Amino acid sequence: MSSEEFFKLLDNRIEAETPLVCYRLPGKESIQLLSQTSKESYRIKDFSESGFIFAPFENCQNPLFIPEKGSDKSVLPFFDSILTHLDSTENLSTDLNFNAKSAHIKLVEQGIETIQKTELKKVVLSRKELQNVSISSLEIFQNLLSLYPNTFVYIWSHPETGVWIGATPETLLKTERTKFSTMALAGTRKLQNFPEDNWTQKEVVEQQIVTDSIVSKLKELGYTEELLKVSDTYTSEAGSLLHLRTDISGIIKNTTAEIGDIIKALHPTPAICGLPSKNAYNFIIDYEDYNREFYTGYLGLLNMTIEVKRSSRTRNQENQAYSSIRKDSFIFVNLRCLKFKDGEVAIYVGGGITKDSDPTSEWEETVNKTRTMKAAL
């Protein structure tokens, strides 16, 4: 199937409102399309299912998913990057909207005050920015594929949710055979001219809080320090932004049943909610003046059939013999995302608040984060 045929098929099925997801894994060349043969809604029961899962931020026991069995699969072996129909930044609304800025700064101030007076240590506060666009959802997806080759890029379309598009750098859970891995991701800086050892104390503390929380939750599931491997913290690049990152891994004992336990234990992570989790979650529900929907939820491949190859390019066909088939999971936190509807997009951004946060700086961080998605508009 040619690139033109692949994207025409995707566009037609989006127009038909067929439940579907099209995605590319970080650092990979091939693009996968999974589309249902019916418009029925399916939901996860016990995480033993095989398919693509799409879960909201708010607690949801039975997230939506597109089943692997009973869905059509199409693959585009590789994508030749090309940016299409980009608006000039002059045509996009200004970042420095006074009302939005005032509201977010006030929200951050409420968060800092609550942290100072209660047991709350960190809370992740976000906002939604609406933007008119003259570009289709398919074109936004293609632009994200071109701009962010090392993130998880996707477009999800479903009658119950509408169209969501994103390029997220954060893994919630990855499994390969019997090994699982996750990451603690916190702190945000612009890429330009930034020394890797120049993170502030506030950012370093925020990162450590996230790491400690994830390790603690895994220990509650029976993973002792001897069973877990925790990397040193390092600077990770995601598009035009830098983050502090720590990798955490271990061995799965009970396969699919355990995968569900790990996902439910980790979500919502301190990186998108806060600490203690219950206190932070309640603050977000009480004080954020909008519904996050699927922003900071999770999504990805659940027990999906994966064919592992060295390369899918035609010139490397001699490597095709070196392949294997297995059931793996690649679940991501739904960051750097937008919701598309009728020529308008809702862009979602947020940041972690601690006692040392500066409200104006936190606003500026959200502005920087909107640029990740606006670059594709």
C-alpha positions in Angstrom: 0.0 0.0 0.0 1.4 3.4 -1.0 1.5 6.4 1.4 -1.3 8.1 -0.6 -3.5 5.0 -0.4 -2.8 4.6 3.3 -3.8 8.1 4.3 -6.8 8.1 2.0 -8.0 5.0 3.7 -7.4 6.6 7.1 -9.2 9.8 6.0 -12.2 7.9 4.7 -12.6 5.9 7.9 -12.3 9.1 10.0 -15.1 10.6 7.9 -17.2 7.5 8.3 -16.8 7.8 12.1 -15.4 4.3 12.4 -13.7 3.6 15.7 -10.0 3.6 14.9 -6.5 4.5 15.9 -3.5 5.2 13.8 -0.1 5.4 15.4 3.7 5.2 15.2 5.8 4.0 18.1 8.8 6.1 19.3 11.8 5.8 17.0 10.0 3.5 14.6 9.4 3.9 10.9 6.1 2.0 10.3 2.7 3.5 10.9 -0.1 1.2 12.1 -3.8 1.6 11.5 -6.3 -0.4 13.5 -9.9 0.2 12.6 -13.0 -1.7 13.8 -15.3 -3.5 11.4 -18.3 -2.3 13.4 -19.2 0.9 15.2 -19.8 -0.9 18.5 -18.1 0.4 21.6 -15.8 -2.0 23.5 -14.5 -1.6 27.0 -11.8 -3.2 29.0 -12.9 -5.8 31.6 -9.8 -7.2 33.2 -6.8 -6.0 31.1 -6.3 -9.5 29.6 -7.8 -8.2 26.3 -5.7 -7.6 23.2 -6.2 -4.2 21.5 -5.7 -0.5 21.8 -6.8 1.1 25.1 -7.8 4.8 25.5 -8.5 5.9 29.1 -9.4 9.3 30.6 -7.7 11.2 33.4 -10.6 10.6 35.8 -10.8 7.2 37.4 -12.3 4.8 35.0 -12.6 1.0 35.7 -13.5 0.1 32.1 -11.7 2.2 29.6 -12.6 2.2 25.9 -10.5 0.0 23.6 -10.4 -1.2 20.0 -10.0 -5.0 19.9 -7.2 -6.5 17.9 -9.5 -9.4 16.9 -12.4 -8.1 14.8 -10.5 -5.0 13.5 -8.8 -4.4 10.2 -5.1 -3.8 10.3 -3.1 -1.7 7.8 0.6 -0.8 7.8 2.5 1.9 6.1 6.1 0.6 6.2 7.7 4.0 6.4 6.7 7.6 6.2 8.5 10.2 4.2 8.3 13.3 6.3 6.7 16.3 4.8 5.0 19.3 6.6 1.7 20.2 5.0 -0.5 23.3 5.1 1.1 24.9 8.1 -0.5 28.2 9.4 1.9 31.0 10.1 2.2 31.7 13.8 0.7 35.1 13.0 -2.6 33.3 12.2 -2.7 31.6 15.6 -4.1 33.3 18.7 -1.6 34.9 21.0 -0.1 32.9 23.8 -0.4 35.9 26.2 -4.2 36.0 26.5 -4.7 38.1 29.6 -7.8 36.4 31.0 -6.2 32.9 30.5 -3.0 34.0 32.1 -4.7 35.6 35.1 -6.9 32.5 35.6 -4.0 30.1 35.5 -1.8 32.2 37.8 -4.6 32.4 40.3 -5.0 28.6 40.1 -1.3 28.1 40.7 -1.4 30.5 43.7 -4.3 28.4 45.1 -2.2 25.3 44.7 0.9 26.7 46.4 -1.2 28.0 49.3 -2.8 24.6 49.7 0.6 22.9 49.6 1.9 25.3 52.3 -1.1 24.6 54.6 -1.8 20.9 54.1 -0.2 17.5 53.4 -0.2 18.1 49.7 3.4 18.1 48.4 2.8 18.5 44.6 -0.2 19.1 42.3 -0.2 19.2 38.5 -2.4 22.0 37.3 -3.5 22.4 33.7 -5.5 24.5 31.3 -7.2 24.2 27.9 -6.6 26.6 25.0 -9.0 26.8 22.1 -7.6 27.5 18.6 -9.3 27.9 15.2 -7.4 26.1 12.4 -7.6 25.8 8.7 -6.0 22.4 8.6 -7.6 18.9 8.8 -7.1 16.4 11.5 -5.3 14.1 9.1 -2.8 16.9 8.2 -2.2 17.7 11.9 -1.4 14.0 12.4 1.0 13.9 9.4 2.8 17.0 10.7 3.3 15.5 14.1 4.7 12.4 12.4 7.2 14.6 10.7 8.1 16.9 13.6 8.4 14.3 16.5 10.0 11.0 15.3 11.0 10.0 18.8 7.6 10.3 20.6 4.5 8.2 20.4 2.4 9.9 17.7 -1.3 9.0 17.2 -4.7 9.9 16.0 -7.7 8.3 17.7 -11.3 8.7 16.3 -14.3 7.2 18.1 -18.0 8.1 18.2 -17.9 8.4 22.0 -14.9 10.6 22.2 -14.4 12.5 18.9 -11.0 12.9 17.4 -7.8 13.2 19.6 -4.3 13.7 18.2 -1.0 13.7 20.1 2.7 13.3 20.3 3.6 12.1 23.8 7.1 11.5 25.3 6.0 9.7 28.4 5.7 5.9 28.9 3.3 4.7 31.6 4.2 1.0 31.0 6.1 -1.0 28.5 6.4 -4.8 28.4 8.7 -6.9 26.4 8.3 -10.7 27.1 8.6 -10.9 30.9 10.2 -7.5 31.4 8.3 -4.3 32.2 9.5 -0.7 32.3 8.2 2.7 33.2 9.6 6.2 33.6 9.5 9.2 36.0 9.4 12.4 33.9 9.3 15.9 35.4 10.7 19.3 34.9 10.4 21.2 31.6 12.9 23.5 29.8 13.2 24.9 26.3 15.9 23.1 24.3 17.8 26.2 23.1 21.1 26.9 24.8 20.4 24.9 27.9 23.2 23.2 29.9 22.2 19.8 31.0 23.4 20.3 34.6 21.6 23.6 35.0 18.3 22.3 36.5 16.9 24.3 39.4 16.4 22.8 42.9 12.7 23.0 42.4 12.9 20.9 39.2 15.3 18.3 40.8 13.0 17.9 43.9 9.9 17.6 41.6 11.7 14.8 39.7 12.7 12.9 42.8 9.1 13.1 44.2 7.8 11.5 41.0 10.5 8.7 41.1 10.0 7.9 44.8 6.2 7.7 44.3 6.5 5.3 41.4 9.0 3.1 43.2 6.7 3.1 46.3 3.6 2.0 44.3 5.6 -0.8 42.7 6.8 -2.0 46.1 3.2 -2.1 47.3 2.6 -4.7 44.5 5.4 -6.8 45.9 8.4 -5.5 43.9 11.3 -5.2 46.4 14.3 -3.1 45.8 16.2 -6.2 44.6 13.5 -6.8 41.9 13.6 -3.2 40.6 16.2 -1.4 38.6 16.2 2.4 38.9 18.5 4.4 36.6 20.3 7.6 37.3 18.3 10.7 36.5 19.2 12.3 33.1 18.1 15.0 30.7 15.7 13.7 28.0 14.7 15.6 24.8 11.1 15.6 23.6 10.7 17.8 20.5 11.8 21.4 21.5 11.6 20.6 25.2 13.8 19.0 27.8 12.8 17.0 30.8 14.4 15.2 33.7 13.9 11.5 33.4 14.5 8.3 35.5 13.9 4.8 34.0 12.4 2.1 36.3 12.2 -1.6 35.3 11.4 -5.0 36.7 10.2 -8.6 35.8 6.5 -9.5 35.3 5.5 -12.6 37.3 1.9 -13.2 36.2 1.7 -11.7 32.7 -1.6 -10.1 31.7 -3.2 -10.1 35.1 -0.2 -8.2 36.6 -0.2 -5.7 33.7 -3.6 -4.4 34.8 -2.5 -4.2 38.4 0.6 -2.2 37.4 -1.4 0.2 35.2 -4.0 0.8 37.9 -1.2 1.4 40.5 0.7 3.9 38.4 -2.2 5.9 37.1 -2.5 8.8 37.7 1.3 9.3 38.1 2.7 12.2 40.2 3.9 13.7 36.9 0.3 14.4 35.8 -1.6 14.5 39.1 0.6 15.1 42.2 1.4 13.8 45.7 -0.2 12.4 47.7 -2.2 11.2 44.8 -5.6 11.3 46.4 -5.1 14.8 47.8 -3.8 16.1 44.4 -6.6 14.4 42.5 -9.3 15.9 44.7 -7.7 19.4 44.3 -7.7 19.1 40.5 -11.3 18.0 40.4 -12.3 20.8 42.8 -10.3 23.7 41.3 -9.6 23.2 37.7 -12.5 24.8 35.9 -12.8 22.3 33.0 -12.9 18.6 32.3 -9.5 17.2 31.2 -11.3 14.3 29.4 -8.5 12.2 27.9 -5.6 14.6 28.5 -3.3 13.1 31.1 -5.2 9.8 30.7 -3.4 6.9 29.1 -3.4 5.1 25.8 -1.6 2.5 23.8 -1.1 -1.1 22.8 -2.4 -3.7 25.3 -1.2 -7.3 24.8 -0.9 -6.6 21.1 0.7 -8.9 18.6 4.1 -7.4 17.7 6.3 -8.5 14.9 9.9 -7.5 15.7 12.1 -6.7 12.7 15.4 -4.9 12.2 14.0 -2.7 9.5 10.9 -2.4 7.3 12.5 -0.5 4.5 12.7 -2.4 1.1 16.4 -2.0 0.8 16.9 -4.0 4.0 14.8 -7.0 3.1 17.7 -9.4 3.8 17.0 -8.6 7.5 13.4 -9.8 7.3 14.4 -13.3 8.4 15.5 -11.8 11.8 12.0 -11.4 13.2 9.8 -12.7 16.1 6.2 -12.4 17.1 5.1 -11.8 20.6 2.4 -10.1 22.7 3.6 -6.8 24.2 2.1 -3.7 25.7 3.2 -0.1 25.1 1.1 2.3 27.2 1.7 6.0 27.2 0.6 9.0 29.3 -1.6 11.2 27.0 0.5 14.4 27.1 1.1 16.9 24.3 -2.3 16.3 22.8 -5.3 18.1 21.3 -9.0 17.4 20.6 -10.1 18.2 17.1 -13.7 19.3 16.1 -15.0 21.2 13.1 -12.0 23.4 12.4 -11.2 24.1 16.1 -8.7 22.4 18.4 -8.5 22.3 22.1 -4.9 22.2 23.2 -4.2 20.8 26.7 -1.1 21.8 28.8 -0.1 21.8 32.5 2.8 21.8 34.9 3.8 20.5 38.3 3.4 22.8 41.3 5.4 22.6 44.5 6.0 25.0 47.4 8.8 26.6 45.5 6.8 27.3 42.3 6.6 30.7 40.8 3.1 31.3 39.4 4.3 33.5 36.4 7.0 30.9 35.5 4.4 28.2 35.6 2.2 30.1 33.2 5.2 30.5 30.9 5.9 26.8 31.0 2.4 26.1 29.8 3.0 28.6 26.9 6.1 26.7 25.9 4.3 23.4 26.0 1.5 24.7 23.7 4.2 25.3 21.0 4.7 21.6 20.7 1.3 21.1 19.3 1.0 24.5 17.6 4.1 23.7 15.5 1.9 21.1 13.8 -1.0 23.5 13.0 
